[in-house]
Amino acid sequence: MRILIVCSVLCILLGINCYSDVVINEIHYNPPDDDLEDGSYREFIELYNSGDEDIDLTGYKFTKGVQFAFPDNTLLYSKSYIVIAKNLTHRTWRNSAFKIVGPYEGKLSNSGERLTLARADDSIVDEFKYSDSFPWPLGADGYGSSLERIAWSLEADDFHSWRSSLQDEGTPGRANSIVGTIATPVITNHAIIPEHPTSSDQVKIQIAFDAPDTIKSVDLIYESLSENPPENVLVSANSKWRYWKGRTAPSSSINWILESFDDSSWDEGYGGFGYGDVNHVNTNFSDMQGGYSTVYLRKEFSVDSTDMTDDLTLSIYYDDGFICYLNGVEIARANAPQDYTHTSLANSTFESDEVSTFSISDGVLVEGNNIIALVGFNTSRGGSSDFYLAPTLLMGLEEDSHKIQMSKIADGIESATYEAILPSMPSQNLVRSSVIVNLTNGVSQLLPHAAEPKPFISYFVYDDEIESSLPLLWIMSPKKSTVVASSDYYGAAVAKQVGDDHPRLFDGVLVIPSASNRKKIRFLKGDEFYGDRTINIIPEIPTGGTNAGISSPYREHLGYWFFNEMEVPSSWAEFYRIIQLPASSNDIQTQQLVIQQVNENFLELHDRNPDGDLYKMDHKSSGLEKHTNKDEGTEAIDDLIRNLSSSNKTIRQKAIDENIDVDEFLAYSAASIFVSNWDGYWNNNWLYRDPDTNRWEMIPWDLDWIWGSTPPPNTGPMYSKMPLSFPIDGRAIGDNNVSRSPGVVTSPLHKDADFYQLYLDKLASTFNKHFTLEKMYSKIDADEQLLLDDLDLIKQQTGRYINQRSQQIRDSYATLKRFIKERREYLEGYLPVGINDWSVY
């Protein structure tokens, strides 16, 4: 050790590069999973030969981290790369032009470990200990980037020497994407003062850097999500408009676009307008689909002066086409026919959740009274699933500079702190910033690094102006950022729980749209949503993808609550007030159901070992999908199904005794029978194996088809007579003899006579404890009143028309009560029941 230290000192004093020609140049230690394929299959380690001579790697080996010995006569050519692959036959490496060897034994740790490359005599060639925690780069930890070395001359065991790759999946076999990046300084800390600013606060941003002697100056650049202050909004999408449904023409000519036109016979409502969309529709046109294809809007507004006008902008959400007029002059159009009537259609389908903007020529806006008018076109009169029109007219002012020179407020040998003061911003506004560090050598660099999952410093401005009975959740769909040197898109979420003093910002999240206006939000590691990595958001008015129609959010909410009451490990589900960012106090606010995703975080929060096997039963993918330990095969679940299905009672009983958490399965099955969980045995559930006990549990999922699955106005079968034998054969006797396929685990399990008797005993012992009218109705009444009270608050704040929504709530909960009453009446004829009364076995 003393010799190594002396050599290192000599290298520094003499200015010699004391490193081997062969260096560990790049690793991909945590590739994200590719759908149901484990990401570890794409792991790799890359070596680089920086010398002028070819090197024979015979005898070279990895001794820590992974195990691999290079084949004899493996040459690493001068100024060339070699990749050691975890899975040499994986499609990633097909037709590669560079040299690849492998596979290696073991896996690179996702949390970090020491990786050592040695020669045949065990002398160290190169080694370092990486980490998935700050100050090491975070973008390589499951976000798609690899971990790349800035330069082979830099010390491997120093986090400054590494960055997350700017290219997805890294750069195996070629030059690193971050070559030329300056190693120091890096941001070591930052502070936002005040931590939770209001619209009246200026905000101090303080940022600390290491290597202070390399810094000449620092500039802060920032962007505000709400670039236009409220006073610049001439016409809000969510204000009151006059509208005309295009069943007939609004006038005999086009004079409906003029200020002189009499629109007193037109209806009035709050924008936006349309159907089938929860984010942009305030006035719902439930009669538009199959009724008419066009909608006409008008709104008068007044402008005191146009002297400060820099530009005029139309900001609009639309689906599928529109034409907009200002004071009788066409100012914008998209996807609209050149000549049109009230029966015309949009040129094509246009689906986007992003706002579109149109610059308007000078001279159209006048001092005094103005009129904005629009006609919107649907792509089909009867076949389109949605339509919306939500225009906002903005008068832009000269913008303040978005670049501020920071002042040095603290200086030391190892660090320096710089400060900038940002102007006050509107409430419900997200502000992001990054810094340009100007170095003493004349070079500048942008920090944080662009490949980090959150390459900016951000804060949320809020005046606590929203009164709500529900927790609040602001959502920003992914957008490009002007403070990041990347074309990537970044989403954001902000939550404020009931009783909390301040909202909590989750920036850099991934907002994933799915079918029927549903969304998933995936949060960053270390910045989870109160412990959860992923949440699911069910729209206020589902337009498809659910069997229970508009009542499905209330079914799922009550369902997860009931399974938890039955002591079954289940997701939490809670109604939130959802607001789309950017926002103001009168923007659309909706009540949507937020559901916890079942994953490793779910297991930890429910005191389960997250290293266990987790399967999702999904008939769409032909059975069980493995979501954890994907690279370890399916032997455990295959053995369980085979042994439970055995005709040998000894084998079957051993499987139950050793591999089934009997109490948990009984609770799941009893709860499913009470609520007529039509899908919950063969489909829409999770199976979890505890690695410590080797026992399996069942977790409920996708609970829209429970409680009878009858949407208002009660036109479908209630399934209130689902028999006790349903877990075995899936036959819902009493409701037209409809059936489901039996579950691959639950069916053979319930066929065992001893287990079936325990199941009947569980039903009998919990029926009058958990499934009483008093308990169920009390919960329903409380939920219904909470939502209705919150609707009143929404109406007071935004003026939103809520009659349709309140009727939806009342009808849905009335249907749930009806089912519970009928279900109890049916079950009372069978419980308690003994095994001798079971005729199916």
N, C-alpha and C positions, 0 to 999 in steps of 0.2 A: 504494500500500500504506500510506504514511504517513497519507494522508487517511482511509482506512478505520479505521486504529487510533485516530486522533483522534476520529472519529465514535463508535466503540465506547466509548471512555472517557467521552465526553460523555453518551452514552445511560445508562451506568451511574451517573454522577454525578447526572444529572437524573431518574433513575428512569423513563426513557422506554423503551417497547418498540421496539427498533430491528430490526424484522423486516418483511418484506413481508406484505401482506394475504393473498397466495397462498403457501401452504406445502406442502411434501411431507409428507403426514400419515400415510401408511401404504404399505408395500411388501410384496409377497409374493414374495420373491426365490428361495425354494427350496421350492415346494410338493412334497409327496411324490408319487411316482408312483402313479397309480391303476391297479393291476394292470399291464397291459402298455402303458398310455398314459403318455407322458412327462409329468411334473409341470409342465414349463415351459409347457404349454398353458394353465395356470391362473395364470400370473404376472400381476401387475397393479401399477400405481402409482396411488395416490390423492392428489389435491390437495384442499385445503380453502381456502375464502375466508372468513376470519375477520372481514372488514370489513363496513361497513354499505352498501357500494355494489357493484353488479354489476360484474364485470370482463370486458372483452373480451380473450380469449386469442389474438387474431389476432397472428401473429408469434412467439408463445411457442414454445419448442422445448427438447427435451432434447438437450444437446450432449455429455455424458459419461455413460457407463454404457450407455445405449441411445440410439437415434436416432429422434426423432419431432418433427414440426412440426404444431402444432394447425391444423385447418382454419380458414379465414377465418370471422369472425363467430361463433366459438364463445364463448358466454357462460358464465361461472361466476358463478352468482347468489350474492348475499350469504348468508352463513351456510350455504353449500351445498357439496356434494362433486362431484367429477368423477373418473371412473375411466378410466385409460388401460390397455387390455387388450393382452396379448401376442397373443392369438388372439380377435379380436372375435366370431367366429361360434361359439365354444365353448359347450357347453350350460350352463356356469356362468352365462352372462350372459343366458340366455333369460328373458323376462318381468321384467326388472329395472326397478324404478321410478325409478332414478337415471340420470344422464347417463353414457354410456360412449362413448369414442372409441378409435381404434386401427386397425390394429395398429401396434406399434412394431418397429423393426428391431433385431436382436440379442437377447441374453438377459441378464437380470440375473445377475451372477456369484454362484455358490453360495458362494464363499469371501470375497466382499466386494469392493467397489470404490467409486469416487467417482461419485455421481449428481448431475448439474448441470442445473438448469432456468434457462433464460435468456430474455430478451426479444428482440425483433427487432433491437435495437441491441447485442446481446451482453452487456448488463449482467445481472448475476446476480440472479435472483429468489430462489432457494433452492438450497442444495447441502449435501451431507454425504458422508462416507466411512464406510460401514458395514463390519462385519466379522462373520465367523462364529466368532470366537475371543473368549475372556474378555478384557476385562470386558464386551464387548457381549453382549446376551441371546443364549442358545443355542437357545431353543425354536423360533425361526423358521427354523432350519437343517435343514429336512427332516422336522420332527416334527409338522407340521400347522398351526402357528401362523404368522401373519404378523408383521411387525415394525411395531409401532404407536407413534406419538408420544404422549407423555403430555400435552403441551400445546403449542400452536403458538407460545406466547410463549417457549418454551425453545430454547436454541441447538441447531440440528439436528446440528452436528458433534460433539456431546458424547454419549457412550454413556448418561449418566444420563437423557437426555431420551427414551429409548426402552425399551420392554418387549415381550416376546413376547405376542401376543394371547391372551386367556383363552378365546377362541372359536375352534374349529377352522375353518380357511380364512379367518380374519380377519373384518373388518367393513367390506367395501367399500360405499361409498355411505351410510354411517351413522356415528354417533358411535363412537369407539374404545372397546373393552371395558375399557381400562385408564385411562380418564379419571378423574382424581381420585387416582391413585397418586402417592405422594410420591417425588420424584426422588432425594433423598438422605436418609439415607446408604444405601450398599450394602455388602455383605460383600466385602472385598478379599482375605481369606485366612483360613485356619483350620488348626488342628492338633489331632490326637488323641494323647494321651499316657497310657500307652504306645501306640505305633502299632498293635501287635498284642496286645491285652489278653487275659488269661486270666480264668477265673472268680474268681480270688482278687484281682483288681486293681480298685481304684477307677479311674475314667477321668476325666482332665482334658480338657475341651473348651475350647479357646481360639479366639476369633473376633475378627478385626480388622475395623473399619469405617472408612470415610472420613467426612468432615464431622463430626468428633467434637463440635463445639460445638452441634450440633442434638440430641444424645442426652442424655436425662435419666437413663434406666436401661434395662437389658436383662434380659429373662426368657428362660430356655431351657426349652422344652417337649420332652419326649422320650417315645418309646414303645419297648417291648421286645417283640420278636416272641414271645418265650416269657413271656407275662404271668404264668404260673403256674410258680413254681419247682418243681423235681423233687419236693421233699418234700410238695407239695400234690397230687400225683397219687396218688389212692387205688387206682385200677385202670388199668393201662396197656393200650392196645389190643394192644401187641406182647408182652405177657406170656403165660403159659400159661393156657389155658382148657379146660374140658370142652365137647365139642360132640357134637351128635346130628344126623345127616343125616335129613331128613324123608321117607325111604322109608316109614316107619311112624310112628305117633304115639309121642312119647317116654314117655307115661304114659297111663293110662286116664282121667285127669282133669287139671286144671291144676296139680296139686300139684308138677309139675316146677319151678315158680318158687319153692318154699319151701326154706328152709335144711334142713329135715328130710328132704328128698328124697334118696334114695340114687342118686348119679350115677356109681357106680364102674364100671358097664358102658359108660359113654359114652367116646368117644375123647378123646384129649388132644392139643392142638397149640398152636402160637404164633399169636396173632392178628396182622393181620386174616385173615378167612376169605372164600373165594370163588374166582372164576376170571375170566380175561379182563382182568385189570387188574394192571399192574406196580407201581403206586404204593402200593396199600393191601393187597395180598394177600400173606400170609406162608405160610399153609397153603392149598395149592391144591386145590380140589375139581374135579378134571378130569372126574369122573363126574357132575357136577350137571346139565349141559346135556343134556336129554332123559331125566334120571333122576329128579329130584325138584325141588320148587319152594320148599321151606322148609328152614331151618337153625336149630337151637336152640343157645344158648350159656349156660353157667353159670360163675360164678367166686365163690369165697368169699374174703373179705378181712377184716382186723381193723382196728379203730380204737381207739386208746388213749383219746382224749378228743374230745368235740365242742364243748368250751368255746370254742375259737377259731374255730368255723365262722361265716363270714359268709354264704356261700351255697354251694350244691352245684350243680354243672353237669355235664351229660352232653355230651361233645364227641364227635361220631360222624361217620364217613364211611360212607355207605350207598348201596346201589343194589339193589333199587328201593324197599323199604319195610321197616318194623320196628316192634316194640313192645318196650319195655324195662320191666322190673320191678325194684324194689329192696325186698328183704325182703317179697316177696309183694304189694307195692303198685305199680300201674302208674304210672310216672313220666314216660313220654314215648312218643309214637307218631308215625309219619309214613307216609302213603300206604299204610296197612294196613287190611284189612277189619275191620269191627266184630266179627263172629263169625268164627272161623277153625278150620280143621283142618290136618293136616299136608299136605293137597293144595291149600290155598288159594293165591291169587296176590295180588300187590300190586295196588292199585287202578289204577295206571297206571305208565308208565315214568318213572323219575327218573334223570337223568344229571347229575352234578355232581362237579367235582374240588375243591370247596370244603367245608370242614368245617361241619357243622351243630351248633348248640348249643341245649340245652334247660335252663332253670332248674328246679330241683327244690325242692319245698316243704320247709320246716323240719319236723323231727320224724320223718322217714323213716329217716335214718341213726341208728344206735344205737352206743353204746360197746360194744366187744367184737366178736363175730363178726357179719358181714353177708353177704348173698348178692345178687349182681346177676345177672339172667337176661334173655335176649333171644330173640326169634324174628324171623328175617329172612325176607322174602318176595321172590321173583323175580317179574318181570312175566309170565313165560311158562315153562312147563316145558321146552320144546324150542327155542323160537325166540330166546331172549335171548342176546346175545353176551357178557354179563358179569353178574356179581353180586359184591357185596362187603359185608362187615359188619365195621367196625373201631371199637368203642366205647372211650372213655376216660372215667373218672369222676374229677372234680376237686373238691377241697374248697378253696374260695377263702378267703383271709385278707384282712384289711384292707390295702388297697393304700397304699403310700407315695405321696406327692404326685408327679405327673409334671411339675411346674413348679418351676423353681429360679431364684432371682434370681442373676444373674451378678455377679461382682466385677470392677471395673476394675483391671487389673494393669499397664497401660501407657497413657500419655496423651501426645499430641503435637498439633502444629498441624494436621497432615494426617490423622492416624489415631489410633484408640484401640483397645485390645485388652481384651476381657472374658473371664472364665473362670468355668466351672462344674465342679463335681465330681460325677460320677454314681456311684451305688452299684455294687458288683460285680453281675454278671449270670451266669446259667448258661452253661456251655459250649455251643457250636454255636447261638449266639443272635445275631440281628441287632438292633442298636439304631439308631434314627433320631431325629434331633432337628432342630428349627428354632428361631428366636428371634422374640420379640415385642420390637420396639424402641419404647420409649416416648420420645416426642420432647418437647422443651422447650415446644412450642406446644400440648401437651395431646393430640396425636394419636398413635396407635400404628399400627405396620405389622408385618406378618408377613414374615420373610425366611428363606430365599430366595423369590423370586417364584414363585407357584403354577404359572405356565405354563412354567417351566423343565423340561427333561427329567428332572432330578434335584433336586427342590425340597426337599432336606433334606441334612443332614450325617450320615453313618452310619459304623458300624464293626461288625466281626464278632468275637465272643468265641469263643476256641477253646483247649482245654487240650492239644491234640495227643494225645488219648486213643485215636484210631483207628489201628490197625495195618493197613496195606493194601499189597498188591503193586501195586495200580493207582493212578493219580492219582484224587483225590477231587473230586467235583462236587456241591455242595449246590444245590438249586433251590427257589425259592419262587415258586409261581404268583401272578399279579397279585392284590393286595389293596388295599383302601382304606387310607389312612393317616390317623391322627388328628392328625398334626403338619402337615398340608397343608390349605390352604383350597381344596380341590378335591375333586370326586367321582371323579377319575380313579383308575385302578388301577395299582399299581406292582409289578413283579416284581423278583427279585434272583437272583444266582448267585454262588457262592463256589467257587473252585478251589484245589486244592493239588496241585502236580505232585510226582511222586516225587523225593525229594531236596531239595525246597524246605524252608526252615526255617519258613515261615509261609504261611497261606492268603492268597489275594488276593480281595478283595471287588469284585464288579461289580454295583452297585446301580442301580435304575431301568431294568433291562433289560425287554424285551418278550418274554414267554414265550407262544408261539403253539402251541396244541394242533392236531394234525392227525389224519388217519385212523389208526385202529388203535393208539392210545396213543402215537403218535410226537409229537415236539415239535421246534419250532425256537426258538432263543433269539437275539434280535437285540440287539446291544450298542450302547451309546451311542458316538457319534463321539468320538474321543480317548481312549476307555476300552474299546478293543476286547479281545477274548479272545485275548491274545498275538498281536495283529495282525489277527485275523479279526473281521469285523463280525457274521457269522451262523454258528451251528453247528446241526447237525441231530442229533437224539438218537433212536436206534432202540431200541425196548423190548427188555427181556431175553427175553421170550417173546412174539413177534409173534402177534397174534390175527387178522390179516387184512391186506389190502393188499400182500401179497407172495406171489410164486409159489413160493418155496422153504420156506414155513412157518417152523418154529422154527429152522431152520439158517441163515436168511438173514443174521443179524448176522455169523456167522463167514465166510460167503461174501464179504460186502461188505468186511470187514476184510482178508481175504487178497487180495481183488481189487485194492483200492487199493494195497496194498503191492506187488503184482506189477506193476501198471502203472508205478508209480514205479521199480521195479527195471529195467523196460524203457525207462526214461528218457522216459516220457510224462508231461507235466505233469498231475498228478493230485492230488486232495484227500488230505490226511492223514486217517487213520481210526484211532481208538484207543479201547480199552475203558476206561471210567471206572467207579469205584464211585459210584453215584448215591444221594443221600440227600435226602429231602424236608424242607424247613424248615417249621416249627420242628422240631428234632430233639434227641434225647438218644442216649447211647451204645448203647442197646439197640433203637433204632428200626430199621425195615426198611432194609436196604442192598442194592441190586441192581447187577448188572454190565450196563451198557448201552453200546452203541457210539455214540461221538460222531464225527461226520463234518464236515469243513470244507465250507462252502458255496462254490460257484463264483460269484464276483462280482468287483467291482473290487478288493477287498482280496486275494482269491485271486490275481488277476493281478499285483498288486504284490509279493506274497510269493513269486511264481514268476518274478520279474524280467521281467514283461511290462508293456507300457504300458497303464495302466488306462483310457486314453481310446479304446481300440479297440472295435470292434463285437463284441458277445457275444450269440450266439444259443443257445437251447436247443431241441433237437429233441424234440418231444413229440407223439405221434400223437393224444393226447386233444384237443389244440387245433388239429388239422389241420395240423401241420407245424412250421415254425420260429418260435419266439417270440423277438422281439428284446428283450433285457434292458438294453442300454445304447444311448445315442444314439438313442432311440426316435423323436425328432422329425426325424431326418435321412433317413428312408426306408430302403428295402431294396435299393437299386440295386446295391450291391457284391455281395451274395449272389445276387441274380437273375442278374447277369452271369456269376458263377462257374458256377452250375448250367447256364446256357444254353451257355456256351463249352465246358464239360467234356462236355456231351451232343452237341456238334456232330459231324456226320459228316465234317467237314473236319479231317483230321489236323493241319494247320498251326495252325488255330485252337485245337484241343484241346491241342496241345503247347505253344503259347504260354501258354495258361491255366495249365498245370501248371508251366511254367518260371517264370512271373512271379507266380503267385498261390497256389501250394501250397508249404508247407514239407514237401518230399518226405520228408526223413528222419523228421520227426515223424509224418506220416501212415503211413509204413511201420512205425514202431515201434508205433503204435496198432493197426494192422491185424494185425500179427504177434501181439501180445499178445492181441488179441481171438480170434484163431484158436486159440491155445494153450488158452485158458480156455473156449472155446465161448460167446462173448459173444453169445447169442441175440438180445438186444435192441439191441446196441451199434452197429449200422450204420444202421438205419432210425429208431431211437428211443433215448431215454435217453442222449444225448450232448450236448456243447456244441461249438459252432464259434466260433473266435475269429480275428479279423482284426487283425493288428498294423498300426496306422496309419502306422508308419515304413517298413515294408517292403512293405505291402499283401499280405502272405502270410497264409494261413489255417492254423490248427492245429485238431486235434480233441482234446477233453477227455472222458474217461469219466465216467459218472454213473449212479447207481441200479443198483448191481452185484449185486442180489439174485439175478438170473437168470443166473448164470454158474456155472462148475464143475459143469455137468450139471444144475443146478437140480432136484435130486431130494431132497425132504425125507425124513427118516427116517420109516418103516423101508424106504426105498428102493423105493417103489412106482411111481415115475414113470420116464419114459425118461431116460437119462443124457446124450443128445446127445453121446456120446463119439466118434461117427463123423461129426461135422459136417465136410463136405468143404472143401477149400481154395478152391473156387469160391463159397463161401457169401457173400462180400462182393458178388458180382455179382448173384446171383438170389435169395438168401435161402432156398435150398432145402437143408434139413438131410437130405440123402440118407442112408439107412441107419437112420433112426429114423421109420419109418412115413411117410416122404416128407412130413413136415410142413414148413411153410415160413413165412417172414416176407417182408414187402414189402422190396425192396432199398432201400438208402439213396439219397437224392437226390444226394448228393455222392460217396459211396464207390462206388456202383455204376458210374456212368460213368467214374470215375477208374480203377477196376480193369479196366474193359473196354479201356482203352488197353494195347496189347500191351507197350510198353516199360515202363510202370509195373508191369504184372503180373509181368514178369520180375524187376524190382527187388524186388517183394513176395515172390516165391518165393525169391530170394536171401537176403532178410532172414529169412524163416522158417528156411532152412537154416543160416544163420550164427548164429542165436540159440537154436535148438532145444536144442542140447546145452550151451549156456552158461547159459541162464536157466530152462529147463523140465526140469531133471533131477530124478529121483526124490530124489536125495540133498539137493539144495537145497530142494525143495518140502517134503519130509517133515521136514527139519530145522526149517524155519520153522513148520510145523504142530505138531510136537511141542513146540516152545518156547512157542507160543501156548496150546496146550492145558494144559500144565503150569502156566503163569502163572495161568490162570483157575482151575484146580483148587486150586492153592495158596492163591489169594485166597479161594476159597470156604471153605476150612478156617479162614481168619482170620475170615471173616464168622460162621461157626458158633460159633467160640470167643467172639466178642464179643456176638452177638445171640441165640445159640441157634437160629438159623434152620434149619429142616429143609431140607437141600440135596441129598438123594438124587436127586430128580427133575431138579434143575438140573444136577448133575454128569453124569447120564446123557444129558441133552440135549447137553452139550458133547462128551462122548465119541462119541455117535452122529453128531453133525454132522461132526466132524473125521474120523471113519472113512469117512463118505460122500465127503468131499473127497479123501481118499487113494485111495479106490476109483476115483473119476473120473480123477484124474491118471494113475494106472496104466493105465487103459483108454485114455485119450486118447493117451498116449505110444505105446502099442502100435499104435493106429490110424495115428498120424502117422509112425511109423517106416517104414511101408510106402510113404510118399509123399515123404519128405524124405531127401536133396535131390532136387529134380526140376527139369527144364528146361522151357523154353517148348514144345519139340516134344512133350512128354508131356502137354500140357494139351489135352484133347479138347473142352473147352467153348467155347474162343474161336473 
